[in-house]
């Protein structure tokens, strides 16, 4: 008798998997700066785009299928590597958009996002 896991191995993985599950990240705050560390294994630096618009940080990674692999004699027994466009976005609030820094090294994207000091945005209003 074959174990159930053999028959249904990963049968429902794609059903419950979403785009964000491929882009695991940690976000923390230190020294008035947000730090985003995101795992993007298998991607190259030129396949990743980081945008910021009005406090929204958007990270997009896109991998296209290898079109060079057109061997008709090749019959896959299992194909798990996926291709496509993945995107995550985070609202960080009042940030210094022109001072954001990003680095990609060994499959990890690291982004530093300086916050605007709350006292800079405060304006004292005189009461008449």
C-alpha positions in Angstrom: 0.0 0.0 0.0 1.4 3.4 -1.0 1.3 6.2 1.6 -1.3 9.0 1.0 1.5 11.6 1.0 2.9 10.0 -2.1 -0.3 10.4 -4.1 -1.2 13.9 -2.9 2.3 15.2 -2.5 1.9 19.0 -3.1 -1.5 18.5 -4.7 -2.9 21.6 -3.0 0.2 23.7 -2.7 -0.6 25.8 -5.8 -4.2 26.2 -4.8 -3.2 27.9 -1.5 -0.1 29.6 -2.7 -0.2 33.3 -3.4 2.3 35.7 -4.9 3.5 37.0 -1.5 4.5 33.6 -0.3 7.3 33.6 -2.8 8.6 36.9 -1.5 9.2 36.4 2.3 10.4 39.5 4.1 11.2 41.0 7.4 10.5 44.7 8.1 11.9 46.4 11.2 12.6 49.9 12.4 16.0 51.0 13.8 17.6 54.5 14.2 14.6 56.3 12.6 14.9 54.1 9.5 12.7 51.2 8.2 14.7 48.2 7.0 13.2 45.7 4.6 15.0 42.4 4.1 13.4 40.2 1.4 14.4 36.8 0.2 14.4 36.5 -3.6 16.4 33.4 -4.4 16.8 32.6 -8.1 16.3 36.1 -9.2 19.0 38.4 -10.8 19.4 42.0 -9.9 18.0 43.2 -13.2 14.8 41.2 -12.7 13.9 43.2 -9.6 12.4 46.7 -9.4 11.8 48.8 -6.3 9.5 51.8 -6.5 8.3 54.3 -4.0 5.2 56.5 -4.4 3.6 58.6 -1.6 4.8 56.4 1.1 4.1 53.1 -0.7 7.1 50.9 -1.3 6.4 48.4 -4.2 8.8 45.6 -4.9 8.4 43.6 -8.2 10.3 40.6 -9.3 9.8 39.0 -12.7 11.3 35.9 -14.1 10.6 34.8 -17.6 10.7 31.1 -18.7 13.8 29.9 -20.4 12.8 30.1 -24.1 16.1 28.6 -25.1 15.0 25.2 -23.7 13.0 23.9 -26.7 14.1 20.3 -26.5 11.1 18.3 -27.7 12.6 15.0 -26.5 12.6 16.3 -22.9 9.8 14.9 -20.8 9.5 16.5 -17.3 8.6 14.2 -14.4 8.2 17.1 -12.1 8.4 20.8 -12.8 8.5 23.0 -9.7 10.4 26.1 -10.8 7.8 28.8 -11.6 8.1 31.8 -13.8 6.1 35.0 -13.7 5.7 38.3 -12.0 5.5 38.7 -8.3 4.8 41.9 -6.4 4.6 43.0 -2.8 3.7 46.5 -1.5 4.0 48.1 1.9 2.7 51.5 3.2 5.4 53.1 5.3 4.0 56.6 5.8 6.1 59.7 5.8 9.5 58.7 4.5 12.4 60.4 2.7 11.8 59.0 -0.7 15.0 60.5 -2.2 17.2 58.8 0.4 16.0 55.2 0.0 18.9 52.7 -0.6 18.6 49.2 -1.9 21.1 46.4 -2.2 20.8 42.9 -3.7 23.3 40.2 -2.5 23.2 36.4 -2.5 19.4 36.3 -3.1 18.5 38.8 -0.4 17.2 42.3 -1.2 17.9 44.8 1.6 16.2 48.2 1.5 16.8 51.1 3.9 14.0 53.7 4.1 14.7 56.8 6.2 11.7 58.1 8.1 10.8 61.8 8.2 11.2 63.1 11.7 7.7 63.8 13.1 8.8 67.2 14.3 9.7 68.3 10.8 6.0 67.9 9.7 4.6 69.6 12.7 3.4 73.1 12.3 2.3 75.2 15.3 -0.8 77.1 14.5 -1.5 80.3 16.4 -5.0 80.6 17.8 -6.6 84.0 17.3 
